[in-house]
């Protein structure tokens, strides 16, 4: 039987949700179930003492990752501007909340893009992606986590900009069935969970108090456990190979991303018109171009539409910058598409609006920051293109 997450964040059965028998207080938080530690006198040779010491050590050796699969959505409202049938896609983000040490009432939400599904053309109100996102490290402190997952649904504007149709935000603990109303039998690691149906909530850009449920989205999760020493070895090897690239190397959960210094480029960046495709491109201008390069040497590609490409470009960059002369791909990949890393820069003409505490996505109005793949501009130095 499918699980349904209601508006207050409680997982219940579909029958209970339909009957309205679930009683909850939206402003309340789960009770603190942590029990105070007990001290027991035991000698070092006592079997009970040795077994209690080994258990935490074994837990520390396992690194946990959460993998979210976006299966489908069921929309109740048509957001299509031109035409009759919608072309939906979903953007999945990881939300982390950090309380300010000086002001406990202030909460800062950090949003990290995980994946973007493909666009389902003419799928209208019943898209079925069955899309598995990149995994994200999952760490619990004190038995619970404040991290959340957001699934934002968009209508792909083939001519105009994409239209935000609403988002589903849920605590990671709830998805895994470990906290809040998660139940007593969470899905064991390595096994895909049952379908969880989340409400998709839309709100106005100017009046955020105006909300409306525009449908539901169905997801599943898998909790993956790997040996932490193995994960550290893989990360350090990849990071060392890419350390020679320009900019700062920042480690993510499943791929090393090379961050480009924003001071190298003129800010803000201007969106370019494109004749085909769905990924927006942005004009990049070097502040001080090195010898042999013009200020238009690079162009920016919106990372939100190229999430699946980042791993390829980073691996190619690490091979090209490696010192392994025996690698047959190194010299060949020098003829590949030049890639410098990921640049974070504000977009020209888009007003920056502070993130709300809930971390919700209300379209382009939430932020003017863009994450861009810095690629070689094939128009640079050309008066006219052959094709």
JOCOR-V346986 format. One line per field, one symbol per residue. ss: DSSP state (h for helix, s for strand, l for the rest). A space follows every 50 residues. Layout:
ss: ???
//
This chain:
ss: llssslllllssshhhhhhlllllllllllllllllllllllllllhhhh hhhhhhhhhhlssssssssssssssllllllllllllssssssssssssl llllllsssssssssslllslllllllssssslllsslllsllslllsss ssssslllllllssssssssshhhhhlllllllllllllllllllsssss ssslllllllssssssssssssssssshhhhhhhhhhhhhhhlllllsss sllllssssllhhhslllssssllllllllsssllslllllllllllsss sshhhlhhhhhhhhhhhhhhlllllllhhhhhhlllllssssssssslll llllllllllllhhhlllsssssssslllllllllll
//
